[in-house]
Structures are given as structure tokens and as C-alpha cells.
Amino acid sequence: MFFHNDDQDYQEILPGIKVKTLVYGEKTLLSEFMMAKDSQLPLHSHPEEQTGYLVSGCIVLHANGEAQEMHPGDSWSFNGNQEHRAEILEDSVAVEVFAPVRQSYLPYHPHKV
């Protein structure tokens, strides 16, 4: 199955934070995050493992009492139920994979493989 990108279907989940589910299968879900400068992802956790890649911009990720400034090309991985948060220092784009499929993101896009 293939999916071609478009500029639709972004959902604002927090002020300045938009997500679009690109595609998902039985075990993984791929999403794109558009994050505005000075927005925040508050401390949270979820049962899914989360692996990400910063495409553009600059963010600070916080987990396990540690803060890391991330730049384009940097990546991360959070275990399921691991608390984490983010500060958005510049307009940024990240691509993330959730495993298993993050059910709360399924309504955002109809593309399934």
C-alpha cells in the first residue's frame, strides 16, 4: 500500500501542535507533527513505544530527568509508559512511529495498509 502526501488532515491536538497520521498497519503507525515555535508538549506518557526523527527546526526533549536539544537529523526513542515532554524552540517538523498502533491517532487519517 502506498500513500501520497497532501496538506490536509492535520489535527491540532494542543495550541501550536498539529499531527497527521500518514499511514498505519497492524503493528505500527507513522505520524507527522507540525510544531510552532514556543509551543509545548506537556509531560505525558502512553503505552506505545515512540520513535522519532526531527526533520526541521529545533526542540528540547525531556525524559528521565534529562533534557536534550534536538536538531534536524537527530532522533529519539521512548519506551511505552515513559514520561516525556517537549519545548519547541523553532517551528519544527518531526516524524514519529508508534508501536503498537496508537489508537487515539486512528481517526485522524483514513489511510490503512
Beta strands, then each sheet from edge to edge (+ up, - down):
strand 1: 11-14
strand 2: 17-24
strand 3: 29-35
strand 4: 40-44
strand 5: 49-56
strand 6: 59-63
strand 7: 66-70
strand 8: 75-78
strand 9: 84-88
strand 10: 92-99
sheet 1: 1+ 2- 3+ 10- 5+ 8-
sheet 2: 4+ 9- 6+ 7-
end
